[in-house]
């Protein structure tokens, strides 16, 4: 259901970008601004570069030719607060109220502040949904940050259409995935075949990732130690690192936590010999613990029990657990709940047909972006989107 209806043709659209990174701006946001600014009044609120969030002159110059776009660089002494909680910044609210946007596109880890903005608010979020392949810059425009697996109510005709569209998607996904067998996976990773394997994909930890304030644990090392302490001798915690942690992170605390639980926790390597490690782990573990990472969707597709530790919403069809003792007991007893397979297919079809898109698509225009904000569910775009998805050569989900 829409928050309110925007009827005028020319709209006031605000980009609120306190935690945009230069990469996100250059590869995603700049394309949205260019497309929207052709037809609408655009305002951009950004922070100066700090902890690799915000933008600098180099990013502004990418769209310096759009002299009708109005820029506001929020460089006051309290600008770091914009990343986490700007609810006390009265000047910010006065500025936004003065702009009075019809629509707001956010790249923000602070959800309390945008809730007070005028207009329809959408968050620019990563669109990946493994095991389905998507480009690294594909996005969705979401009403919240990490609501996972939600679906609206469909008519019987719409549900049938999504189920029909799911068939070729599922066939392509299974062909692309091409994982090794469980026995081969255990051999390559050194995991035992006589213990319950609990998967744990780590969250991205870096000074630029202010979304970490929504995790249930203060850091990955703490999470590993606490979860491992609840496991019995019949279980092992199989950890995979986030690829950006491996590239840019300081992994010493995680390494120390794993060493402290030697024999009970193992870090799986991400080398090519192990294949797509987190994806394979999602297939072959007995259950996976997730927070706000995208790894939940691989478990949903592959029928692996999920424990979700998050304050954000989770689709009922996932049958996700909320507490660790029940999760472990049901796995040990062979009664663990799994995602509804038919509804899993429907959700992936809905996500790929309706919600996710490529901001660099040369056919993308302002009307489509505005439509995605005002009318988040639109069956008229489903068939074309799936045809385009199936026809495009895309990178494989990692």
C-alpha positions, 0 to 999 in steps of 0.5 A: 500500500502506498504511503501517499500518492504523488500526482504531479508530473514534475516532482521534487526528488531528494537524494540523501546520501550520508553513507554512500561510498565513492564506489557506490556513487560512481557505479550506482548513484550517478546513473540514478541522478542523471536519469532522474534529473532529465525530467525532475527537480533533483536535490542531493544531500551528501557528506564530505569524505570521511571513513570512505563515506561521503563524496569529494570533488572527483565524484561531484565532477562526474555530473558537474554538467548537470548545473540544475542539480542542487547540491548540499554538502553537509560539512558541519562539525557534526557531519560524522553523526549523519552516518549513524544517528542524525535525529538530533540535527535540527538544521538537517530537518529544517533543510529537508522540510524546506526542500519538501521532496515528493520522493527521497532516495537514501543511502543511509544506515540511519533509519530513524532520521529518514522516517521524519522526512516528507515524501515517499522514502526508499533506501538504495540497497544491494540487489544481489540474491544468491544463488541467482547471478546479478551484477555487482551494481544491481540494486533495489529500492526498499522501504527499509534496510534489511527486510528479507523475503517479504512478499505482498499479497498476490491475486491468484493470477499474479501468483500463477504468473510468478510461478510460471516465470520461476521455471526458467529462472530455476533451471538457469540457476541450477545449471549455473551453480554447478557445485561439487558434491557434498563429499567433495566439498567436505574433502576440499574444506576439511570439514568432518562428515560425522558432525553437525555443520553450522554455517556462519557467513561473517558480516562486512567489518570496515570503518566505512560500513556503518550498517554494522550498527544494526548487527546483533553483535558488536563484531564478528569475533564476539559473534563467533565466540558466543555462538561457538560456546552454545555448540555441543561436541557433536557440532562444528561452526564453519565460518566463511569470511566476507570477501571485502574483509579479506581484501580490506579488513583487519582479520586478527580478532577473528583469527584469534577467536577461531584459534581460541575455539580450535577444533570447534570453529573452522574458517573455510578458505575462499580459494578456487579449489573450494569453489564458491565457498559460502554458496556451497556451505549454504547447500551442504551445511545442516543449518546456517546462522545469518544476520543481515547478510545476503546469504539467507537467500541461498539457504532459502533457495537450497532448502537449508534451515536458517537462524536469523539474528536480526531486528528486521523483518523476515518473510514467514515462508522462510520459517526462519528460527529466532533463537539458537537453542531451538534451532540446534535442538531441531537440527539434532533431532532431524526436525528443523524447519526449512523454507517453503520450496514453492514460495521460495521460487515465487519470491525469487521470481518476484525479486528478479522480475519486480524489484531488482534492476541495473542502474547502468541500463541504457534504457533506464529513465526517470519514469521507471525509477519514479514508478519503482518508488511510487508503485513498488509492485507492478506486474506490468514489468515482470515478463519483460524483466525476466526475459531481459534477465535470462538473456543477459550474460551476468557474473555468477553469484559468489 
